Amino acid sequence: MEVQRFVLGIFKTNCYIISGKSLGKCILIDPADDAEIIRKWLMQQNLVPEAILLTHGHYDHFLAVPKLQALWKELPVYCHLLDCPKEKEEHDMGMVFPTVAAFSNVKGIKEGQKLWLAGFEITVYHTPGHTKGSVLFLVEDGLFTGDTLFCNSIGRTDFPGGDDAQMHLSLRRISEMKGGYNVYPGHDGLTTLSAEKRNNPYLQCFCKDSGRLHK
């Protein structure tokens, strides 16, 4: 699996492009902004996007979607229905930011669903807390966590749709995941699941470190 990261938009959101399985095909995760940057890179690499995956419905993770759909007709967008409930609906962050973009051809995804795109098997984990429809995408040894889990931190829960109790349950679930996954968050630097279990204060209450349970 080859992963290309772009940091895009005023919120410095991580956009990921996954390729390497199916010749000439790729997947876009959270195309945050600057569609022209994404287009140029794809053209240079002779790649065509097969789908867009959204970790959640906050607009700083999908601003490039309308322009990308104009370039590649019928390009599907996979998003949890609690965040993207209708085709052609405009999405926003409630009272925090105005509605700024609209897109179509939304494919609803749910907990435990498996997608086969660009030659990859992708598993969906529903992890509400930052938003009602936040998800993680597991692709081979990569865990794309959106704004649920960051390097040594987590996403905010004070936006409309955020929920501290749900975030707590989602983090517990992440702490119980097995495997040395590379973690690709929605903002800031890359990390690993093992590093987060050791160092992330929001996971330490769930995780064993040196044989001792953190309280």
Buried (B, 14 or more C-beta within 10 A) or exposed (E): EEBBEBBBBEBEBBBBBBBBBBEEBBBBBBBBBBBEBBBEEBEEBEBBBBBBBBBBBBBBBBBBBBBBBEBBEEBBBBBBBBBBBEEEBEBBBEEEEEEBBEBBBBBBBEEEBEBEBBBBEBBBBBBBBBBBBBBBBBBBEBBBBBBBBBBBBBBEBEBEBBBEEBBBEBBEBBBEEEEEBBBBBBBEEBBBBBBBBEBBEBBBEBBEEEEEEEE
